[in-house]
Amino acid sequence: MHISRQRARVIECLALLPATVLLAPFMGYGMLGMLAALAGTFLGDGNAAQKAIMARAMLLVLAQMLFGCAGLACLWILIWRDVDTVKRNSLLRWLVISMLILGITDGAIFLFSDRTVTKSIASSTSSILIWTGLLGLPMLLGIRYLYLVVTPSPQVQSGAKRAHNA
């Protein structure tokens, strides 16, 4: 069974919709909050070593939210752009690969790094379904596009063969 590209694009958009509508705003506002907390840490009184420890923890959370947003934005761009266009530009290709790997890794770290989070997610059928929609589907889509960007397409491959033979 062959699904048209337009129909596949609609399915992919529906798969990203929960993460985009629910998680992306929380990550965006969370990043603003982390930046304010980081500024408060550096501007406040206290021991420099203690400030550095607090800042490190805040920067890790800030990076995790940033990587999640970057991965999600990259997926939206890939859905509406042609993958072969990305493959032809090596800088863009490596940027997309990096963003997808960071986004997938970010989701996996969130899901599996803390035993209490994993237990909470697996606590009920509704929780499993919610987190599958919020993180599982975007991660699967990220893996799909990572595969499509990394593997050579017939058009790009034949163009490389022509250039090599010339």
N, CA, C and O of each residue as an XYZ file, in Angstrom:
664
protein
N       0.839     -1.179      0.000
C       0.000      0.000      0.000
C       0.887      1.247      0.000
O       1.793      1.366      0.825
N       0.632      2.153     -0.903
C       1.417      3.365     -1.030
C       0.590      4.558     -0.563
O      -0.532      4.765     -1.028
N       1.139      5.327      0.340
C       0.474      6.534      0.825
C       1.072      7.723      0.081
O       2.293      7.837     -0.027
N       0.232      8.596     -0.425
C       0.730      9.772     -1.136
C       1.502     10.663     -0.171
O       1.270     10.636      1.038
N       2.411     11.444     -0.713
C       3.240     12.333      0.119
C       2.368     13.335      0.866
O       2.646     13.651      2.023
N       1.336     13.828      0.233
C       0.446     14.794      0.883
C      -0.281     14.160      2.069
O      -0.394     14.776      3.128
N      -0.768     12.949      1.899
C      -1.462     12.246      2.986
C      -0.483     11.917      4.125
O      -0.833     12.030      5.299
N       0.727     11.516      3.773
C       1.747     11.233      4.780
C       2.091     12.493      5.565
O       2.306     12.441      6.776
N       2.143     13.618      4.871
C       2.435     14.900      5.519
C       1.344     15.252      6.538
O       1.644     15.747      7.625
N       0.098     15.000      6.193
C      -1.013     15.269      7.120
C      -0.894     14.375      8.348
O      -1.088     14.842      9.470
N      -0.578     13.101      8.154
C      -0.426     12.173      9.281
C       0.733     12.614     10.181
O       0.620     12.578     11.406
N       1.842     13.029      9.571
C       2.986     13.490     10.351
C       2.647     14.751     11.137
O       3.064     14.892     12.286
N       1.904     15.660     10.536
C       1.484     16.876     11.244
C       0.604     16.527     12.438
O       0.756     17.105     13.515
N      -0.308     15.590     12.252
C      -1.165     15.164     13.358
C      -0.347     14.504     14.465
O      -0.673     14.641     15.644
N       0.707     13.794     14.092
C       1.564     13.153     15.089
C       2.341     14.183     15.911
O       2.614     13.957     17.090
N       2.697     15.309     15.294
C       3.453     16.351     16.009
C       2.567     17.348     16.753
O       3.051     18.104     17.595
N       1.289     17.349     16.445
C       0.391     18.344     17.023
C       0.355     18.335     18.560
O       0.451     19.408     19.156
N       0.223     17.183     19.230
C       0.186     17.226     20.702
C       1.448     17.832     21.323
O       1.360     18.640     22.247
N       2.609     17.444     20.820
C       3.849     17.992     21.361
C       3.968     19.483     21.072
O       4.460     20.244     21.905
N       3.520     19.895     19.902
C       3.626     21.301     19.516
C       2.674     22.171     20.332
O       3.047     23.252     20.788
N       1.458     21.699     20.511
C       0.442     22.507     21.203
C       0.639     22.484     22.722
O       0.432     23.497     23.391
N       1.036     21.339     23.261
C       1.132     21.213     24.719
C       2.548     21.402     25.264
O       2.751     22.189     26.188
N       3.520     20.696     24.708
C       4.864     20.747     25.280
C       5.665     21.984     24.869
O       6.353     22.570     25.705
N       5.592     22.383     23.629
C       6.417     23.489     23.144
C       6.181     24.791     23.935
O       7.153     25.451     24.303
N       4.933     25.176     24.204
C       4.761     26.393     25.011
C       5.334     26.261     26.419
O       5.922     27.207     26.944
N       5.164     25.089     27.031
C       5.727     24.893     28.366
C       7.252     24.957     28.339
O       7.870     25.519     29.242
N       7.857     24.379     27.299
C       9.317     24.445     27.188
C       9.771     25.884     26.956
O      10.773     26.322     27.521
N       9.035     26.615     26.126
C       9.402     28.010     25.874
C       9.323     28.858     27.130
O      10.260     29.593     27.443
N       8.223     28.764     27.849
C       8.091     29.525     29.089
C       9.041     29.010     30.156
O       9.526     29.784     30.981
N       9.309     27.709     30.146
C      10.278     27.142     31.083
C      11.673     27.691     30.843
O      12.414     27.947     31.792
N      12.035     27.872     29.575
C      13.346     28.447     29.265
C      13.437     29.886     29.755
O      14.468     30.300     30.286
N      12.355     30.652     29.579
C      12.352     32.027     30.097
C      12.495     32.033     31.611
O      13.238     32.841     32.168
N      11.788     31.136     32.270
C      11.890     31.033     33.722
C      13.288     30.637     34.169
O      13.803     31.168     35.153
N      13.902     29.705     33.448
C      15.264     29.282     33.784
C      16.261     30.424     33.587
O      17.188     30.586     34.381
N      16.071     31.213     32.532
C      16.959     32.359     32.314
C      16.811     33.380     33.442
O      17.801     33.948     33.902
N      15.569     33.611     33.889
C      15.352     34.535     35.006
C      15.973     33.986     36.284
O      16.589     34.735     37.042
N      15.820     32.692     36.531
C      16.420     32.086     37.724
C      17.941     32.123     37.653
O      18.615     32.326     38.663
N      18.472     31.925     36.458
C      19.922     31.978     36.268
C      20.451     33.388     36.545
O      21.471     33.564     37.212
N      19.740     34.380     36.023
C      20.133     35.772     36.290
C      20.044     36.067     37.788
O      20.928     36.716     38.347
N      18.989     35.598     38.432
C      18.851     35.804     39.882
C      19.956     35.132     40.666
O      20.401     35.650     41.690
N      20.396     33.992     40.196
C      21.488     33.286     40.870
C      22.772     34.088     40.799
O      23.478     34.221     41.799
N      23.082     34.625     39.628
C      24.321     35.380     39.489
C      24.253     36.755     40.132
O      25.270     37.267     40.600
N      23.079     37.357     40.164
C      22.948     38.691     40.740
C      22.753     38.673     42.257
O      22.946     39.689     42.925
N      22.375     37.528     42.789
C      22.112     37.420     44.221
C      23.382     37.265     45.037
O      24.478     37.081     44.507
N      23.192     37.346     46.345
C      24.309     37.162     47.269
C      24.586     35.676     47.440
O      23.716     34.831     47.231
N      25.815     35.383     47.824
C      26.141     33.994     48.103
C      27.533     33.627     47.663
O      28.261     34.419     47.064
N      27.872     32.418     47.975
C      29.169     31.851     47.681
C      29.286     31.597     46.174
O      28.336     31.129     45.548
N      30.439     31.904     45.600
C      30.645     31.719     44.155
C      30.572     30.243     43.768
O      30.037     29.913     42.709
N      31.092     29.366     44.592
C      31.053     27.934     44.291
C      29.614     27.426     44.316
O      29.220     26.618     43.475
N      28.840     27.898     45.273
C      27.433     27.500     45.368
C      26.653     28.025     44.160
O      25.789     27.326     43.630
N      26.952     29.246     43.726
C      26.303     29.815     42.540
C      26.628     28.983     41.305
O      25.761     28.745     40.464
N      27.880     28.542     41.197
C      28.291     27.753     40.039
C      27.555     26.415     40.010
O      27.141     25.959     38.944
N      27.391     25.790     41.162
C      26.675     24.510     41.230
C      25.209     24.699     40.829
O      24.658     23.905     40.065
N      24.590     25.750     41.348
C      23.192     26.026     41.003
C      23.053     26.364     39.519
O      22.121     25.906     38.858
N      23.985     27.168     38.999
C      23.933     27.565     37.589
C      24.103     26.346     36.683
O      23.448     26.255     35.645
N      24.964     25.418     37.061
C      25.172     24.213     36.250
C      23.879     23.415     36.135
O      23.514     22.976     35.044
N      23.194     23.226     37.240
C      21.931     22.483     37.222
C      20.890     23.191     36.360
O      20.166     22.547     35.600
N      20.815     24.511     36.477
C      19.850     25.273     35.680
C      20.198     25.227     34.199
O      19.307     25.137     33.355
N      21.486     25.287     33.877
C      21.903     25.232     32.474
C      21.603     23.875     31.857
O      21.264     23.801     30.676
N      21.720     22.800     32.632
C      21.376     21.472     32.121
C      19.886     21.372     31.787
O      19.514     20.825     30.749
N      19.046     21.895     32.662
C      17.595     21.877     32.399
C      17.274     22.780     31.211
O      16.454     22.430     30.362
N      17.920     23.938     31.154
C      17.714     24.866     30.033
C      18.134     24.215     28.713
O      17.435     24.346     27.708
N      19.266     23.518     28.712
C      19.725     22.831     27.499
C      18.753     21.732     27.095
O      18.489     21.545     25.907
N      18.220     21.007     28.066
C      17.279     19.940     27.748
C      16.024     20.508     27.079
O      15.525     19.932     26.113
N      15.519     21.620     27.581
C      14.341     22.238     26.959
C      14.673     22.786     25.574
O      13.871     22.670     24.647
N      15.851     23.378     25.435
C      16.275     23.925     24.148
C      16.424     22.819     23.104
O      16.009     22.992     21.958
N      17.012     21.680     23.491
C      17.179     20.570     22.554
C      15.830     19.994     22.141
O      15.646     19.611     20.986
N      14.892     19.933     23.070
C      13.550     19.448     22.736
C      12.870     20.360     21.729
O      12.280     19.888     20.757
N      12.950     21.660     21.957
C      12.348     22.626     21.023
C      13.040     22.584     19.666
O      12.379     22.662     18.630
N      14.364     22.461     19.664
C      15.114     22.413     18.401
C      14.741     21.168     17.599
O      14.558     21.241     16.383
N      14.630     20.045     18.268
C      14.245     18.818     17.577
C      12.848     18.899     16.997
O      12.606     18.455     15.875
N      11.920     19.473     17.769
C      10.549     19.629     17.301
C      10.477     20.587     16.111
O       9.784     20.309     15.132
N      11.182     21.700     16.192
C      11.207     22.658     15.078
C      11.821     22.026     13.830
O      11.351     22.255     12.716
N      12.867     21.235     14.023
C      13.510     20.555     12.893
C      12.537     19.596     12.210
O      12.515     19.502     10.983
N      11.733     18.885     13.001
C      10.752     17.967     12.410
C       9.726     18.731     11.573
O       9.372     18.295     10.478
N       9.254     19.857     12.078
C       8.288     20.642     11.300
C       8.900     21.115      9.989
O       8.237     21.094      8.951
N      10.150     21.537     10.027
C      10.820     21.983      8.802
C      10.948     20.825      7.816
O      10.710     20.992      6.619
N      11.324     19.650      8.323
C      11.490     18.493      7.435
C      10.167     18.032      6.837
O      10.136     17.550      5.705
N       9.079     18.173      7.581
C       7.779     17.775      7.041
C       7.406     18.642      5.843
O       6.874     18.141      4.853
N       7.679     19.920      5.929
C       7.242     20.840      4.881
C       8.306     21.128      3.827
O       8.034     21.825      2.849
N       9.518     20.596      4.015
C      10.571     20.745      3.013
C      10.861     19.387      2.388
O      10.483     18.351      2.935
N      11.510     19.395      1.282
C      11.917     18.162      0.625
C      13.214     17.657      1.267
O      14.173     18.418      1.400
N      13.250     16.391      1.662
C      14.425     15.817      2.323
C      15.628     15.848      1.388
O      16.758     16.034      1.840
N      15.397     15.667      0.095
C      16.513     15.698     -0.856
C      17.185     17.069     -0.897
O      18.390     17.154     -1.133
N      16.435     18.128     -0.674
C      17.013     19.470     -0.603
C      17.978     19.560      0.567
O      19.056     20.143      0.451
N      17.588     18.981      1.690
C      18.449     18.967      2.875
C      19.702     18.145      2.600
O      20.795     18.523      3.021
N      19.553     17.027      1.901
C      20.690     16.144      1.623
C      21.723     16.807      0.712
O      22.916     16.528      0.834
N      21.290     17.673     -0.189
C      22.201     18.302     -1.152
C      23.111     19.338     -0.490
O      24.221     19.572     -0.968
N      22.667     19.951      0.582
C      23.457     20.966      1.283
C      24.100     20.311      2.505
O      23.413     20.009      3.481
N      25.408     20.091      2.456
C      26.065     19.325      3.523
C      25.996     20.020      4.873
O      25.846     19.346      5.891
N      26.099     21.348      4.920
C      25.988     22.054      6.196
C      24.588     21.894      6.787
O      24.436     21.606      7.974
N      23.580     22.081      5.961
C      22.198     21.908      6.408
C      21.945     20.459      6.825
O      21.259     20.205      7.816
N      22.490     19.526      6.079
C      22.320     18.107      6.400
C      22.872     17.783      7.782
O      22.202     17.125      8.579
N      24.089     18.239      8.072
C      24.688     17.957      9.378
C      23.981     18.703     10.499
O      23.901     18.201     11.620
N      23.472     19.883     10.217
C      22.692     20.612     11.209
C      21.405     19.855     11.548
O      21.044     19.725     12.718
N      20.721     19.360     10.524
C      19.491     18.589     10.725
C      19.787     17.296     11.480
O      19.055     16.939     12.403
N      20.850     16.595     11.098
C      21.213     15.359     11.791
C      21.490     15.647     13.267
O      21.033     14.913     14.143
N      22.228     16.699     13.533
C      22.543     17.061     14.926
C      21.288     17.401     15.716
O      21.121     16.947     16.848
N      20.416     18.192     15.127
C      19.189     18.579     15.830
C      18.290     17.382     16.090
O      17.696     17.274     17.163
N      18.185     16.487     15.126
C      17.356     15.291     15.320
C      17.935     14.396     16.406
O      17.194     13.895     17.252
N      19.239     14.191     16.396
C      19.868     13.351     17.432
C      19.689     13.980     18.806
O      19.389     13.278     19.771
N      19.870     15.298     18.907
C      19.680     15.970     20.194
C      18.231     15.858     20.670
O      17.988     15.617     21.852
N      17.274     16.029     19.769
C      15.867     15.933     20.145
C      15.469     14.532     20.580
O      14.766     14.364     21.577
N      15.917     13.521     19.831
C      15.601     12.133     20.181
C      16.248     11.767     21.515
O      15.616     11.146     22.370
N      17.509     12.156     21.686
C      18.209     11.881     22.935
C      17.544     12.583     24.105
O      17.426     12.015     25.191
N      17.113     13.810     23.888
C      16.424     14.567     24.930
C      15.155     13.851     25.390
O      14.905     13.724     26.588
N      14.369     13.392     24.442
C      13.147     12.658     24.793
C      13.448     11.369     25.527
O      12.762     11.029     26.491
N      14.474     10.641     25.082
C      14.845      9.385     25.736
C      15.359      9.629     27.145
O      15.041      8.870     28.060
N      16.147     10.675     27.328
C      16.643     11.007     28.669
C      15.484     11.342     29.592
O      15.448     10.891     30.736
N      14.531     12.136     29.095
C      13.376     12.469     29.927
C      12.601     11.222     30.326
O      12.206     11.073     31.482
N      12.385     10.332     29.375
C      11.577      9.144     29.641
C      12.276      8.112     30.526
O      11.628      7.463     31.346
N      13.591      7.955     30.367
C      14.254      6.811     30.989
C      15.333      7.139     32.013
O      15.881      6.217     32.616
N      15.662      8.405     32.237
C      16.767      8.702     33.150
C      16.370      8.627     34.624
O      17.210      8.332     35.473
N      15.124      8.886     34.930
C      14.678      8.879     36.324
C      13.634      7.784     36.514
O      12.615      7.757     35.824
N      13.895      6.901     37.438
C      13.000      5.764     37.669
C      11.600      6.222     38.090
O      10.613      5.589     37.713
N      11.496      7.298     38.856
C      10.167      7.757     39.287
C       9.360      8.297     38.117
O       8.145      8.109     38.061
N      10.028      8.970     37.177
C       9.326      9.462     35.985
C       8.839      8.281     35.154
O       7.696      8.264     34.698
N       9.703      7.304     34.960
C       9.332      6.128     34.175
C       8.161      5.392     34.820
O       7.239      4.964     34.125
N       8.191      5.241     36.147
C       7.082      4.579     36.849
C       5.797      5.387     36.729
O       4.718      4.823     36.546
N       5.912      6.701     36.831
C       4.736      7.564     36.726
C       4.117      7.484     35.335
O       2.895      7.434     35.193
N       4.958      7.473     34.321
C       4.463      7.394     32.946
C       3.773      6.055     32.708
O       2.747      5.995     32.032
N       4.329      4.991     33.259
C       3.777      3.648     33.053
C       2.693      3.292     34.070
O       2.265      2.140     34.129
N       2.243      4.255     34.867
C       1.307      3.963     35.950
C      -0.103      3.626     35.487
O      -0.817      2.897     36.177
N      -0.517      4.136     34.343
C      -1.871      3.862     33.862
C      -1.894      3.880     32.338
O      -0.978      4.390     31.694
N      -2.932      3.327     31.789
C      -3.084      3.301     30.333
C      -3.202      4.706     29.776
O      -2.620      5.010     28.735
N      -3.950      5.572     30.457
C      -4.108      6.940     29.959
C      -2.778      7.692     29.990
O      -2.485      8.475     29.086
N      -1.980      7.458     31.019
C      -0.669      8.109     31.094
C       0.243      7.629     29.970
O       0.954      8.425     29.357
N       0.219      6.339     29.705
C       1.026      5.794     28.608
C       0.589      6.396     27.275
O       1.432      6.760     26.455
N      -0.711      6.502     27.055
C      -1.216      7.072     25.802
C      -0.848      8.548     25.665
O      -0.467      9.005     24.587
N      -0.965      9.280     26.758
C      -0.628     10.712     26.720
C       0.840     10.909     26.372
O       1.170     11.700     25.488
N       1.726     10.191     27.065
C       3.154     10.370     26.817
C       3.587      9.785     25.483
O       4.580     10.226     24.906
N       2.857      8.803     24.992
C       3.148      8.304     23.644
C       2.857      9.405     22.630
O       3.632      9.611     21.695
N       1.744     10.112     22.811
C       1.411     11.211     21.909
C       2.346     12.389     22.050
O       2.696     13.028     21.058
N       2.757     12.688     23.282
C       3.602     13.859     23.513
C       5.064     13.631     23.130
O       5.704     14.521     22.570
N       5.589     12.453     23.425
C       7.005     12.199     23.151
C       7.257     11.035     22.198
O       8.168     11.098     21.373
N       6.470      9.990     22.302
C       6.717      8.792     21.501
C       6.597      9.046     20.006
O       7.490      8.690     19.237
N       5.502      9.658     19.597
C       5.304      9.912     18.160
C       6.351     10.871     17.591
O       6.886     10.598     16.517
N       6.667     11.987     18.266
C       7.743     12.833     17.723
C       9.098     12.129     17.667
O       9.880     12.357     16.745
N       9.377     11.269     18.659
C      10.647     10.540     18.634
C      10.686      9.553     17.467
O      11.709      9.427     16.794
N       9.583      8.858     17.229
C       9.527      7.942     16.083
C       9.661      8.688     14.762
O      10.350      8.236     13.848
N       9.002      9.825     14.674
C       9.115     10.644     13.467
C      10.551     11.153     13.299
O      11.065     11.214     12.182
N      11.189     11.513     14.404
C      12.581     11.939     14.357
C      13.497     10.830     13.871
O      14.411     11.076     13.083
N      13.258      9.607     14.335
C      14.049      8.462     13.883
C      13.825      8.224     12.391
O      14.769      7.926     11.659
N      12.582      8.354     11.944
C      12.265      8.171     10.525
C      13.013      9.189      9.661
O      13.640      8.831      8.664
N      12.937     10.471     10.064
C      13.601     11.501      9.266
C      15.116     11.407      9.374
O      15.818     11.730      8.416
N      15.632     10.975     10.505
C      17.071     10.764     10.631
C      17.522      9.704      9.630
O      18.543      9.863      8.961
N      16.758      8.634      9.537
C      17.058      7.584      8.556
C      16.993      8.144      7.132
O      17.871      7.865      6.315
N      15.953      8.933      6.835
C      15.809      9.482      5.482
C      16.927     10.457      5.125
O      17.354     10.512      3.971
N      17.401     11.219      6.095
C      18.463     12.195      5.834
C      19.822     11.502      5.706
O      20.665     11.931      4.919
N      20.032     10.447      6.469
C      21.335      9.770      6.469
C      21.505      8.857      5.262
O      22.598      8.780      4.700
N      20.444      8.165      4.852
C      20.572      7.230      3.730
C      20.536      7.986      2.400
O      19.793      8.956      2.253
N      21.333      7.541      1.445
C      21.326      8.217      0.146
C      20.048      7.915     -0.624
O      19.583      6.775     -0.659
N      19.494      8.940     -1.233
C      18.312      8.751     -2.069
C      18.780      8.435     -3.486
O      19.912      8.762     -3.842
N      17.940      7.810     -4.297
C      18.353      7.445     -5.663
C      18.784      8.655     -6.499
O      19.742      8.564     -7.266
N      18.078      9.796     -6.354
C      18.427     10.973     -7.154
C      19.776     11.540     -6.735
O      20.605     11.869     -7.583
N      19.997     11.657     -5.417
C      21.251     12.211     -4.925
C      22.391     11.258     -5.239
O      23.484     11.695     -5.603
N      22.146      9.957     -5.103
C      23.154      8.947     -5.369
C      23.540      8.929     -6.841
O      24.725      8.843     -7.163
N      22.559      9.010     -7.745
C      22.868      8.985     -9.167
C      23.609     10.250     -9.579
O      24.466     10.205    -10.461
N      23.289     11.373     -8.953
C      24.014     12.615     -9.232
C      25.452     12.530     -8.773
O      26.342     13.062     -9.436
N      25.698     11.873     -7.655
C      27.060     11.694     -7.156
C      27.845     10.757     -8.073
O      29.034     10.967     -8.312
N      27.170      9.716     -8.588
C      27.844      8.792     -9.512
C      28.226      9.509    -10.806
O      29.318      9.300    -11.335
N      27.322     10.361    -11.319
C      27.611     11.115    -12.536
C      28.788     12.044    -12.322
O      29.650     12.168    -13.192
N      28.831     12.702    -11.166
C      29.917     13.626    -10.873
C      31.245     12.864    -10.719
O      32.300     13.360    -11.116
N      31.181     11.665    -10.143
C      32.380     10.855     -9.955
C      32.904     10.328    -11.285
O      34.116     10.254    -11.489
N      32.006      9.963    -12.185
C      32.408      9.412    -13.482
C      32.924     10.484    -14.433
O      33.649     10.165    -15.376
N      32.575     11.728    -14.212
C      32.985     12.795    -15.131
C      34.430     13.159    -15.014
O      34.904     14.042    -15.729
